Each structure stands twice: as structure tokens, then as C-alpha cells.
């Protein structure tokens, strides 16, 4: 009896990156927000309706194809939850001079990360109110429950991957390390392993919250 853990996509490379539209027709970069493991994050403006969003600009490096596909597939399937960052689409920018880029356009979370919030309070000699901690934990756990109910484990829960919106929203981000849990053969043993993986996920969450 087995339970397998499979990173999206389930088999091989399922996405042809250069089939996605060019972002230049819709989005304009207005400022830099930060830098991640695989690229930079910018604030962008929608040329048609004036709305703002965030974009992760990634080089289409073969070594991270699986991570890019994982994030794309999970955002496309599961971003309809209030505690998962909204997904506005993937784009492919052809650039002969600087190299081609992949753009993941996401909801703009102007409140920064939970880590940023905690560090800012510490610099001022303050601590986060327990009611705020409880609220953040509750909302983040609701997001994780949504992933788990769809047989998906985040695997990289930390303060930097929990973002805040200006209206008090709590959003899980960065799904490149996610696993899809596929149940095979004997339901009982598979369920036991599934619950064990969820406990590991919650242990990681508790560590980033209180460690």
C-alpha cells in the first residue's frame, strides 16, 4: 500500500511557456517590490482598467521548470480561496537583449509579509498583540485547510510566504514547492500517511509562528 507525493505536473513537462501571451499588451511595471529566489517582484499597472497587481518575473530556466509549473497549476486551480493570493495569469515576454521572461501576475498585497510586520514591531521595541497573532494564524490555517482538502501540501510555510493586504486580508503565497497528494491502493494506510504529512505541515507552521 502506498501514498505517493508528486510535484505538479504529474508527468513530464505539461506547459509550453512561449504559448502564453505577451504581458506588454496589458501590464506595465511601475516599481520594484523585492527580490525572490528565482527572480524579482514588481508592482504593475493594468493598462486597460488602471488596476494594480504584483508580478513575479522569472527567467525560464530549465532547472526550475517544475517549480514554475507547480506554482502555475496550483494558482490556477486553488486561488479562488480568500486566504490564497489571487492569480491573474501567466505571461511570456520575449526579450532578445535581456533574455526571455515568465511573468506570474498576482494580487498585490501592500501590507508586506508577516515576517516584515514582526521585524518592524521588534525594531520599535513592540510585540504583536495576541489577538492579531490569533487572527493571522486562523486565516493562514484556513488557507492551508483549503490546500489540504484539495490534496495539496505547501511545504514552505513561513512568515515571508504569508502576506497581508491593506484591508486586513491574509494570503498564502509561493507554491513552487507544493506537493499533490495522490492516494493509491489501501485507503486506510494512505489516509494515515496523509494525516502525518498534514501534521508535518502544521508543525512547520507552528515553528514559523512561535519559534
N, C-alpha and C positions, 0 to 999 in steps of 0.2 A: 504494500500500500504506500502511496506516495502523495506528497503535495509538492508541486513544482513552483519555483519562483522564476518568472520570466520577465525580463525588461521589455517594455514596448519597443518596437513591434515584436510580435510573437515569432515571426520567422523572417530573417533576411532584412534587406533594405526595402521598405514599402513606400517611401516617399521620394519623388524626383523633385529636388529643390527648385530647379530652374523652371518648373511648371507654375510656380506661384507668381502673382502679379508684381509689377514694379511699384515700390512704395512711393516713389517720387510724384506719382499722379495724385495721391491722396494725402500723404503726410509730409510735414516739413519740420525738421529738427530745429528747436528753439534754444535749448540749453542742455548742458551735461548734468546728469544727476549723480552718477557714480560709475564705478568700475567693478565688474564681477570676474569670476574665474575664467570665462570664455569670451569676454567682450565688455563693451561699455553699455551703460544705460542712459538714455536721453529722454528729455521731455519733448513731445511732438505736438504739432497743431494740425487738426484736420482742415484741409483747405476748403472743404465744401460747407461744413456746418460750424466751424470755429471751435469744436470741442477739443479738449486736451487729453493726452494719453501718455503712457510711458512706452519706450521701445527698447528691447534688448537687441543690440546689434552684434551678430555673431559671424565670424568667418566660417565658411562651410568646410571645416577641417574634417578629414575622414576619421580621425581618431575620436571625434566627439559626435559622429553621426547618430549613434544610438541614443546618446543623451538628448540631442536635439529632437529626434523622433519621439522619444519618451515624453518630453515636455509638450510637444505639439499634440500628440494623441490624447494625453490626459487633459490638457486645457480644453481641447475641442470637445471632449466627452463630458467633463465634470465641472466646468467653470460656471455652471448655472446655479451654483450654491452661494448664498450671501457671504460665506466665510472662505471662499476661494476667489482669488483675483480673477476679474473678468477678462476674457480673451477676445480681441478684436480682429485677429487674423495673422497669418504668416505671409511675408513678402520676400521677394528675391531681388536684390539690387545688383545689377551688372555694372562693374566698375573696372575698366581695363587698367587704369592707373594705380589704384589702391587695392585692387582685388575684390572679387565678388563678396557680397554680404547677405546674410539672412536676417530679416527683421521679425521679431516676435512683438506684436503690438498688444499692450496690456493696459488694464485700468491704472490710472495714475493715483498713487497712494501718497499724498503730500505730507502725511503725518510722520513719515520715516518708519524705521523698524522699532521693535520692542527693545532691541539692544541699544539703539540710539537714545530712546526715551530713558532707559535705566542709567546709561552713562551720563546723560545730561543732568539728571537729578543728583547723581553722585558728585558731579563736579560742583554743584551748588550746596553740597552737604545735606541734601534731602534724600528721603526714601519714598518709594512708591507706596501710595495708600493701599491698604489691604483690599478695599472694595474695588479698586482699579485692577489689582492683580487678579482678583476673583473673576472680574468681568472678562479680562483678556484670556484667562485660562478657559473659561466657559466657552467663549466664542471660538477660540482655536480648537478646542476639543470637538465642537460641533462640526468644524471643517474636517478634522481627522475622521470623525464618525462617518461623514459623507464619503470620504475616500474608502474607508474600511468596508462600508456597506456595498461599495462597488468593487470589492476585492482588490483594492489598491493600497499599498503601504508607501508612505512618503520617504522614509529612510534618511531624511536630513532635516529633522525638526530642530530649529534653534532660533534664538531671538532675531537674527538677521533675516530669517525667512518667514517672519510674522510681521506684516506691515499694517500701518494704521492709516485710515482715511481721515480727512478733516471733519467729517461728520460722525466720527466715533466708530467707524467700521473696522473690523479685524479681519485681515486677509492672509491666507496661506499662499506662499509663492515658491518658486524654484522646484519644479517637478522632474528635473532631469535624472534624478537618482531613483525615481519611483519604481516599484515592482508591482506587476499584476499577479495576484494570487490565483492559480488555476488548480481547482480541486480535481483529483483523479482517483479512481478506484474506490477505496473504502471510505465512506463518508465520515465515520466516527474518528478515525485516526487523522484524516485530513483536517477535520474541524479542530481537533486538539492542537495540531501544528499551527493552524490559522490563528487560534487564540493566543498561542505562545508568541507568534510574530507580533500580534497587536500589543501584547504586554511589553515586548521589547520597544515598540514604538512609543508607548506611554511612558516607559522608563526613561527614554531619551528626552521626551517632552518634560518630564518632571525634573530631570537634570538641568535642562536649559532654563527652567523656571526658578529653581531653588538652589542649584549647585553653585 
